[in-house]
């Protein structure tokens, strides 16, 4: 009988890293929520409303946040998938049926998220990348590492190809800004169904959404696959389970990893007026190093005293629910069908808002997990994966023991 992993099987540092990564992702996404896709590429009206305060904050985001936390999250997904697969194998249980149900459900969640909540979804990308990673699962850790390095190399070469990273058609931006500022909820759904991220608009929602989304997702899978593979390699190496054995080496390497990451990200930080090819290459190189730096720092701190990081671990245990909640709250805050604050706060106050919303999520997650074992969306996802309603309350779980 196939059964889901229990709480005692979880690795504390993974939940903490996942929880903190959600804050970084929210800060990076706050630019897109407030200023649209154009704002994620170049300064737009209202972005620097607070002068140097906004400019300095935006520089900080481009250097330390952009690409780094979503890369860290990709690493965690590859790690978690490999860990789950290997534990099924240890118990001599078939992982394949569970994997495909779990992944198809995630794909459906991603499609719903894109159409009805927010275009900047990662769930669909992760589900497609997981399908690709599944083919690499039989490899031993050496094969996974070699595959990851090859994929990183290919990814870097794509950034040097002319026109990669070119900005979408101007029409897309003007249409997007109008919808974000004044559009109704129905307008937003229609816009997402009839426009893709490279500015195609034929009026045929099927043509645009299917083919435009397919093109975008293929590119996105290429981008996140290396960290999926690297996460699989680290999981297969069991570094986090025995992190105390590697802590001294990690402390020694941290400054080097951090400096390489910061140095590589500098072109992205000074992005205005630069060729987008070099900006893209800057993120492709720098983001993985900074992600590794952040993840290792967190793992070291947790190894010295995990109880202090329990609030972040709670957010990480409910990462799926918290990620969707962030999308719901920020679209309601910034879009025309909500409070309509699109482009009005500036970068700095957008970051403060992100921190405030995240603090609320820390509180809500801690309260929720006092009574429930997992988050609400995690419960739906897990129940669908195992084709049976799972116990969600701690009372139900205790009664079964």
C-alpha positions as CSV (number, residue, x, y, z in Angstrom):
1,X,0.0,0.0,0.0
2,X,1.4,3.4,-1.0
3,X,1.4,6.0,1.8
4,X,2.5,9.6,1.9
5,X,5.5,10.7,3.9
6,X,4.8,11.4,7.5
7,X,5.9,14.5,9.5
8,X,8.7,12.7,11.2
9,X,10.2,11.9,7.8
10,X,10.6,15.6,7.0
11,X,14.0,17.4,7.0
12,X,13.7,20.6,9.1
13,X,16.3,22.6,7.1
14,X,14.4,21.9,3.9
15,X,11.2,23.4,5.3
16,X,13.1,26.4,6.6
17,X,14.8,27.1,3.3
18,X,11.5,26.7,1.5
19,X,9.8,29.1,3.8
20,X,12.5,31.8,3.5
21,X,12.6,31.3,-0.3
22,X,9.0,32.2,-0.4
23,X,9.8,35.7,1.0
24,X,12.5,36.2,-1.6
25,X,10.1,35.1,-4.4
26,X,7.4,37.5,-3.1
27,X,9.8,40.4,-3.0
28,X,10.9,39.7,-6.6
29,X,7.3,39.2,-7.7
30,X,6.2,42.5,-6.0
31,X,7.7,44.3,-9.0
32,X,5.6,42.4,-11.5
33,X,2.4,42.6,-9.4
34,X,2.8,46.4,-9.1
35,X,4.3,47.3,-12.5
36,X,3.5,44.4,-14.8
37,X,5.9,42.4,-17.1
38,X,7.4,45.6,-18.4
39,X,8.4,46.6,-14.9
40,X,10.3,43.4,-14.4
41,X,12.6,44.4,-17.3
42,X,13.0,48.2,-17.2
43,X,11.9,51.1,-15.0
44,X,8.4,52.3,-15.8
45,X,6.2,55.2,-14.6
46,X,5.7,55.3,-10.8
47,X,8.5,52.8,-10.1
48,X,10.8,55.4,-8.7
49,X,8.1,57.6,-7.1
50,X,10.1,57.8,-3.9
51,X,13.3,58.8,-5.7
52,X,16.6,57.3,-4.5
53,X,14.9,55.2,-1.9
54,X,13.1,53.3,-4.7
55,X,16.2,53.3,-7.0
56,X,18.4,51.8,-4.2
57,X,15.8,49.2,-3.3
58,X,15.5,48.2,-6.9
59,X,19.3,47.9,-7.2
60,X,19.3,45.6,-4.1
61,X,16.5,43.4,-5.6
62,X,18.3,43.1,-9.0
63,X,21.6,42.2,-7.2
64,X,20.5,39.9,-4.4
65,X,17.0,38.7,-5.1
66,X,16.2,38.5,-8.9
67,X,16.4,34.9,-10.0
68,X,18.1,33.7,-6.9
69,X,15.2,32.6,-4.7
70,X,13.2,31.1,-7.5
71,X,16.4,29.2,-8.4
72,X,16.6,28.0,-4.8
73,X,13.0,26.9,-4.9
74,X,13.7,24.9,-8.1
75,X,16.6,23.2,-6.3
76,X,14.2,22.3,-3.4
77,X,11.7,20.8,-5.8
78,X,14.3,18.6,-7.5
79,X,15.6,17.6,-4.0
80,X,12.1,16.8,-2.7
81,X,11.1,14.8,-5.7
82,X,14.2,12.7,-5.6
83,X,13.9,12.2,-1.8
84,X,10.3,11.0,-2.2
85,X,11.2,8.6,-5.1
86,X,14.2,7.1,-3.2
87,X,12.0,6.6,-0.1
88,X,9.4,4.8,-2.1
89,X,12.2,2.6,-3.6
90,X,13.5,1.8,-0.1
91,X,10.0,0.6,0.9
92,X,9.8,-1.4,-2.3
93,X,6.8,0.6,-3.4
94,X,6.1,1.7,-6.9
95,X,6.7,5.5,-7.3
96,X,5.6,5.9,-10.9
97,X,1.8,6.0,-10.4
98,X,2.1,8.4,-7.5
99,X,4.5,10.6,-9.4
100,X,2.2,11.0,-12.4
101,X,-0.9,11.7,-10.5
102,X,0.9,14.2,-8.3
103,X,2.5,15.9,-11.3
104,X,-0.6,16.0,-13.5
105,X,-2.5,17.6,-10.6
106,X,0.2,20.2,-10.2
107,X,-0.1,20.9,-13.9
108,X,-3.8,21.5,-13.5
109,X,-3.3,23.7,-10.5
110,X,-0.8,25.7,-12.6
111,X,-3.3,26.2,-15.5
112,X,-6.0,27.3,-13.1
113,X,-3.6,29.7,-11.4
114,X,-2.6,31.3,-14.7
115,X,-6.1,31.7,-16.1
116,X,-7.9,32.8,-12.9
117,X,-5.4,34.4,-10.6
118,X,-2.0,35.5,-12.0
119,X,0.1,35.1,-15.1
120,X,3.4,34.8,-13.3
121,X,2.9,31.1,-12.3
122,X,5.6,28.6,-11.6
123,X,3.5,25.6,-10.9
124,X,2.9,24.7,-14.6
125,X,6.7,25.1,-15.3
126,X,7.6,22.9,-12.3
127,X,5.1,20.2,-13.4
128,X,6.6,20.0,-16.9
129,X,10.2,20.1,-15.6
130,X,9.3,17.3,-13.1
131,X,8.2,15.1,-16.0
132,X,11.6,15.7,-17.7
133,X,13.5,15.1,-14.4
134,X,11.6,11.8,-14.0
135,X,13.6,10.4,-16.9
136,X,16.8,11.1,-15.1
137,X,15.8,9.5,-11.8
138,X,17.5,6.1,-12.6
139,X,20.9,7.9,-12.7
140,X,23.3,7.7,-9.8
141,X,24.5,10.8,-8.1
142,X,27.5,11.2,-10.5
143,X,25.3,11.0,-13.5
144,X,22.9,13.6,-12.0
145,X,25.8,16.0,-11.4
146,X,27.2,15.6,-14.9
147,X,23.8,16.1,-16.4
148,X,23.3,19.3,-14.3
149,X,26.6,20.7,-15.4
150,X,25.9,20.0,-19.0
151,X,22.5,21.6,-18.7
152,X,24.0,24.7,-17.0
153,X,26.5,24.9,-20.0
154,X,23.7,24.7,-22.6
155,X,21.7,27.3,-20.7
156,X,24.6,29.7,-20.6
157,X,25.1,29.3,-24.4
158,X,21.5,30.1,-25.1
159,X,22.0,33.5,-23.4
160,X,24.6,34.3,-26.0
161,X,22.3,33.7,-29.0
162,X,21.2,37.0,-30.5
163,X,17.6,38.1,-29.7
164,X,17.3,35.8,-26.7
165,X,15.9,38.0,-23.9
166,X,14.5,40.6,-26.3
167,X,11.6,42.5,-24.9
168,X,8.0,41.7,-26.0
169,X,6.1,43.9,-28.5
170,X,5.2,47.4,-27.3
171,X,1.5,46.6,-27.9
172,X,1.6,44.0,-25.2
173,X,2.8,46.5,-22.7
174,X,0.2,49.2,-23.5
175,X,-2.6,46.6,-23.4
176,X,-1.2,45.1,-20.2
177,X,-1.0,48.4,-18.4
178,X,-4.6,49.3,-19.3
179,X,-5.9,46.0,-17.9
180,X,-3.8,46.1,-14.7
181,X,-5.0,49.7,-13.9
182,X,-8.6,49.6,-14.8
183,X,-9.6,46.1,-16.0
184,X,-12.3,44.1,-14.4
185,X,-11.7,40.5,-13.2
186,X,-13.3,39.3,-16.5
187,X,-10.9,41.6,-18.5
188,X,-7.9,40.1,-16.7
189,X,-9.0,36.5,-17.6
190,X,-9.7,37.5,-21.2
191,X,-6.3,39.3,-21.5
192,X,-4.4,36.2,-20.1
193,X,-6.3,34.0,-22.6
194,X,-5.6,36.2,-25.7
195,X,-2.1,37.5,-25.0
196,X,1.1,35.6,-24.4
197,X,4.4,37.0,-23.0
198,X,5.9,37.8,-26.4
199,X,3.1,40.1,-27.3
200,X,1.1,37.9,-29.7
201,X,-2.5,38.9,-30.0
202,X,-4.7,37.3,-32.6
203,X,-8.0,37.4,-30.7
204,X,-8.1,33.7,-30.9
205,X,-7.7,32.6,-27.3
206,X,-7.0,28.9,-28.2
207,X,-4.2,29.8,-30.6
208,X,-2.6,32.3,-28.4
209,X,-2.9,30.6,-25.0
210,X,-1.9,27.1,-26.2
211,X,0.9,28.0,-28.6
212,X,2.1,31.0,-26.8
213,X,2.1,29.2,-23.5
214,X,3.9,26.2,-25.0
215,X,6.7,28.4,-26.3
216,X,7.1,30.1,-23.0
217,X,7.0,26.9,-21.0
218,X,9.7,25.2,-23.2
219,X,11.9,28.2,-22.5
220,X,11.1,28.1,-18.7
221,X,11.8,24.4,-18.4
222,X,15.2,24.9,-20.0
223,X,15.9,27.5,-17.4
224,X,14.9,25.6,-14.2
225,X,16.0,22.1,-15.2
226,X,19.7,22.5,-14.2
227,X,18.7,23.3,-10.6
228,X,16.2,20.4,-10.6
229,X,19.0,18.1,-11.5
230,X,21.4,19.7,-9.0
231,X,18.7,19.3,-6.3
232,X,18.4,15.7,-7.3
233,X,22.2,15.2,-7.0
234,X,22.3,16.8,-3.5
235,X,19.3,14.6,-2.4
236,X,21.0,11.5,-3.7
237,X,24.2,12.5,-1.9
238,X,22.3,13.0,1.4
239,X,24.2,16.1,2.3
240,X,21.4,17.7,4.3
241,X,20.6,14.6,6.3
242,X,24.2,14.6,7.5
243,X,24.9,18.3,7.2
244,X,26.9,18.4,10.5
245,X,29.6,16.3,8.7
246,X,30.0,19.0,6.0
247,X,29.5,22.1,8.1
248,X,33.2,23.2,8.4
249,X,33.7,22.7,4.6
250,X,30.6,24.7,3.9
251,X,31.7,27.6,6.2
252,X,35.0,27.6,4.3
253,X,33.5,27.7,0.9
254,X,30.7,30.2,1.7
255,X,32.6,33.4,1.0
256,X,33.8,32.1,-2.3
257,X,30.4,31.0,-3.4
258,X,28.8,34.3,-2.3
259,X,31.4,36.5,-4.0
260,X,31.1,34.6,-7.3
261,X,27.3,35.0,-7.1
262,X,27.5,38.7,-6.4
263,X,30.1,39.4,-9.0
264,X,28.2,37.5,-11.7
265,X,24.9,39.4,-10.8
266,X,26.5,42.8,-11.0
267,X,25.6,43.2,-14.7
268,X,22.0,42.6,-13.8
269,X,22.1,45.1,-11.0
270,X,23.4,47.7,-13.4
271,X,20.9,46.5,-16.0
272,X,19.7,49.9,-17.4
273,X,21.1,50.4,-20.9
274,X,22.9,47.1,-21.0
275,X,22.4,44.4,-23.7
276,X,19.7,42.0,-22.5
277,X,21.9,39.1,-23.5
278,X,24.5,40.0,-20.9
279,X,21.8,40.7,-18.3
280,X,20.3,37.2,-18.9
281,X,23.7,35.6,-18.8
282,X,24.4,37.4,-15.5
283,X,21.3,35.9,-13.9
284,X,22.0,32.4,-15.4
285,X,25.5,32.4,-13.7
286,X,24.9,34.5,-10.6
287,X,21.5,33.2,-9.5
288,X,22.6,29.6,-8.9
289,X,25.6,30.6,-6.9
290,X,23.6,33.0,-4.7
291,X,20.9,30.4,-4.3
292,X,23.6,27.9,-3.1
293,X,25.0,30.6,-0.8
294,X,21.6,31.4,0.7
295,X,20.6,27.7,1.1
296,X,23.9,26.8,2.7
297,X,23.7,29.8,5.1
298,X,20.2,28.7,6.2
299,X,21.3,25.1,6.6
300,X,24.2,26.1,8.8
301,X,22.1,28.4,11.0
302,X,19.4,25.7,11.4
303,X,22.1,23.1,12.4
304,X,23.0,25.3,15.4
305,X,19.5,25.9,16.6
306,X,16.5,24.7,14.7
307,X,13.8,25.8,17.2
308,X,14.4,29.5,16.3
309,X,13.5,28.8,12.7
310,X,10.2,27.0,13.4
311,X,8.1,29.9,12.1
312,X,9.8,29.8,8.8
313,X,9.5,26.0,8.7
314,X,5.8,26.4,9.2
315,X,5.6,28.6,6.1
316,X,7.7,26.1,4.2
317,X,5.4,23.2,5.2
318,X,2.5,25.1,3.6
319,X,4.5,26.5,0.7
320,X,1.8,25.6,-1.9
321,X,-1.0,27.2,0.0
322,X,1.1,30.3,0.9
323,X,2.3,30.7,-2.7
324,X,-1.3,30.8,-4.0
325,X,-2.3,33.1,-1.1
326,X,0.4,35.6,-2.1
327,X,-1.0,35.7,-5.6
328,X,-4.5,36.2,-4.4
329,X,-3.6,39.0,-1.9
330,X,-1.3,40.9,-4.3
331,X,-3.7,40.8,-7.2
332,X,-6.4,42.1,-5.0
333,X,-4.1,44.9,-3.7
334,X,-2.7,46.1,-7.0
335,X,-5.3,45.2,-9.7
336,X,-8.2,47.3,-10.8
337,X,-10.8,44.9,-9.6
338,X,-9.3,45.2,-6.1
339,X,-7.8,48.2,-4.3
340,X,-6.3,49.4,-7.6
341,X,-2.9,50.4,-6.3
342,X,-1.1,49.4,-9.5
343,X,2.1,51.5,-9.9
344,X,1.3,53.8,-6.9
345,X,3.5,52.6,-4.1
346,X,6.9,52.5,-5.7
347,X,9.5,49.8,-5.2
348,X,10.5,50.4,-1.6
349,X,6.9,50.4,-0.2
350,X,6.2,47.4,-2.4
351,X,9.0,45.5,-0.6
352,X,7.7,46.7,2.8
353,X,4.2,45.4,1.8
354,X,5.8,42.1,0.8
355,X,7.5,41.8,4.2
356,X,4.2,42.6,6.0
357,X,2.2,40.1,4.0
358,X,4.9,37.5,4.6
359,X,4.8,38.2,8.4
360,X,1.0,37.6,8.2
361,X,1.7,34.3,6.5
362,X,4.1,33.3,9.2
363,X,1.4,34.0,11.8
364,X,-1.4,32.2,9.9
365,X,0.8,29.2,9.1
366,X,1.8,28.8,12.8
367,X,-1.8,29.0,13.9
368,X,-3.0,26.6,11.2
369,X,-0.4,24.0,11.9
370,X,-1.4,23.9,15.6
371,X,-4.6,22.2,14.5
372,X,-3.9,20.8,11.1
373,X,-1.1,18.5,9.8
374,X,-0.7,20.2,6.4
375,X,-2.0,23.2,4.5
376,X,-5.4,23.2,2.7
377,X,-4.1,23.0,-0.8
378,X,-1.4,20.5,0.2
379,X,-4.3,18.4,1.6
380,X,-6.2,18.6,-1.7
381,X,-3.1,17.8,-3.7
382,X,-2.1,14.9,-1.5
383,X,-5.6,13.5,-1.4
384,X,-5.8,13.5,-5.2
385,X,-2.3,12.0,-5.5
386,X,-3.2,9.0,-3.3
387,X,-6.9,8.9,-4.5
388,X,-8.1,8.9,-1.0
389,X,-9.1,11.7,1.4
390,X,-6.1,12.2,3.7
391,X,-6.2,13.0,7.4
392,X,-5.8,16.8,7.8
393,X,-6.4,17.5,11.5
394,X,-4.0,16.4,14.2
395,X,-6.9,15.0,16.1
396,X,-7.8,12.6,13.2
397,X,-4.2,11.5,13.0
398,X,-4.0,10.8,16.7
399,X,-7.2,8.8,16.7
400,X,-5.8,6.5,14.0
401,X,-2.7,5.6,16.1
